[in-house]
Amino acid sequence: MTLLTLNQAAEFLQLHPNRLRLKVVKDSIPHKRIGNGPKARYRFLKEVLEEWIKGNTFDVDPRRINGGSTLRIMPKMSPAV
């Protein structure tokens, strides 16, 4: 098992560290919090992140294709039941 810091995980996922922090705060990515308060640190298991990537399918946000300057990849949402 390979334990990654936030910066290492961000590099592995090709995300800016601040973007990864937002995903951690929203609890939308598997992580472990170590400590409490402002000194808390986050750690990620590389193998778990690899499985998380495989389990997430992505869909293109159509609003960004013609009207926006950037193409944004959005997680594919399952239909509401």
VENVEN-V787598 format. One line per field, one symbol per residue. ss: DSSP state (@ for helix, = for strand, . for the rest). A space follows every 10 residues. Layout:
ss = ???
This chain:
ss = ..==.@@@@@ @@@...@@@@ @@@@@..... .===..@@@. =====@@@@@ @@@@@..=== ..@@@@.... ..===..... .
